C-alpha cells in the first residue's frame, strides 16, 4: 500500500544476511528507524 504522498514501506524476511555496514542511511528519522531495526534482529 502506498501513502497519499507517495511514500511506502516494504518489509521482507531475507534468507541471506545483509552486511549492514555497507548501507547508507539518511540522517534523522531514517537513522532512528535503522537503529531500531538493528536492535530487533536476533543474534
trRosetta pair geometry for C-beta under 8 A, 3 or more apart (Angstrom, degrees):
i j d omega theta_ij theta_ji phi_ij phi_ji
1 8 7.0 178 93 -129 44 105
2 6 6.5 -14 177 -141 116 31
2 7 7.3 154 -163 78 72 35
2 8 4.5 -55 -111 -72 71 118
3 6 6.8 -36 74 38 81 19
3 7 4.5 0 40 61 128 84
3 8 6.4 -169 4 -74 81 59
14 17 7.7 140 106 -92 115 18
14 18 6.6 65 74 -37 157 104
18 23 7.5 42 150 -48 120 117
19 22 4.6 52 101 3 107 114
19 23 8.0 173 100 -23 63 81
20 23 5.7 -41 -160 11 50 118
20 38 6.5 97 -157 -104 161 112
23 34 7.4 -175 112 -141 138 135
25 30 5.1 180 177 137 87 107
25 31 5.3 121 125 -90 123 63
25 34 4.6 -39 -126 -37 155 161
26 29 8.0 4 98 63 105 67
26 30 3.7 80 66 32 87 159
26 31 7.1 -119 94 -36 47 78
27 30 6.7 57 59 55 9 104
27 31 5.4 -4 -139 -22 41 128
28 31 6.3 118 49 19 25 99
28 32 7.2 -52 143 -3 39 102
29 32 5.4 -55 -146 38 38 113
29 33 6.0 39 156 -20 70 105
30 33 5.9 -56 -147 38 27 110
30 34 6.3 30 154 -20 63 108
31 34 5.6 -53 -145 37 31 114
31 35 6.3 31 156 -18 65 106
32 35 5.9 -55 -148 37 29 109
32 36 6.4 31 152 -21 63 106
33 36 5.6 -54 -150 34 32 114
33 37 6.5 31 153 -18 65 104
34 37 5.8 -54 -150 35 31 110
34 38 6.4 32 152 -19 64 106
35 38 5.6 -52 -147 36 33 114
35 39 6.4 35 153 -22 64 105
36 39 5.7 -57 -151 33 31 111
36 40 6.7 21 154 -15 64 110
37 40 5.9 -66 -152 38 32 108
37 41 7.0 43 151 -37 66 98
38 41 6.0 -44 -154 10 36 114
